[in-house]
Amino acid sequence: MTQFIAVANRKGGVGKSTVSVMLAYAFSVWSNKRVLLLDLDPQSNSSLILVGGEGWLETKQKSRNVAAYLEDRLYSIEQTKIHDYITRGAGDVERDDGSRPDLSLVAGSLDFEDMQDELITHYSRGATPFKQAKLKCAEHFRAALSYARPNADLIIMDCAPGLSHATAAALRLADKVIVPFRPDAVSEFAVDRIAQIIEGKTDPSKVWSIPQLERRYICLANYVRPVGRDALYVDTIATNHPMLATRLPLMPEIADAFDYLGEPQTLDEKYGPAIGPLRSLHQELTTLLQI
């Protein structure tokens, strides 16, 4: 059964793309799963990590990215298939035995924000109320993303900061939402807000009334420093929100793994000393998601 996992936070700079790619690598290599990453962020950082700048430009030139897919679904006379927009063999990692994992990508696009505005305009034609047009737009995204289901065992959706129509659709579609955050004072409010959106509640207290094990999201502390107030902020957020025990430390090796080298390497080679936190994250989520 295919699972949809969204990686989301309305706050930018929390490592959503870094975490999305780490999960894609871990589950395709160590769990031997067919993994598809949907890059829903116009910044396209996940795409740049997985196929490099040249590969990402090629997806634009060939109109094989998420913006082209959604536009074609809107205007094409023939039925548009998402598999025509998937880049196979993404990433620059291999298993220890030299085999390549089954990792694919629907690349992000700088045109994605314009595409979302175009959808709103399309559904606002005539006397259609704006609120109804927004609902139709969100449903267009949800349906389009759901068609990816036959192409993978695990579909990871890297969401943009803020709350775009695509992100709203991804949050509705997701079986589980991973919420990475930086341990700082601002993140307390950001996590409260994304939790309300995920659970469909009007204020944080109504979210907190839901038992933590029954919530659709779980938080992941990222960029954690060994000294300072970081541990205090993590513990404070964990008071009201479900939290993974794994904490991703602030390490240059995790940042360096952002670079696409082209030549396949093992995860140990790519992440170096950061392989420990990656293994811990994989093991914990394997249990949580029953993968």
Secondary structure, 3 states (H helix, E strand, C coil): CCEEEEECCCCCCCCHHHHHHHHHHHHHHCCCCCEEEEEECCCCHHHHHHHHHHHHHHHHHCCCEHHHHHHHHHHCCCCCCHHHHCECCCCCECCCCCCCCCEEEEECCCCHHHHHHHHHHHHCCCCCCHHHHHHHHHHHHHHHHHCCHHHCCEEEEEECCCCCHHHHHHHHHCCEEEEEECCCHHHHHHHHHHHHHHHCCCCHHHHHCCCHHHCCEEEEEEEECCCCCHHHHHHHHHHHCCEEEEEEECCHHHHHCCCCCCCCECHHHHHHHHHHHHHHHHHHHHHHHCC
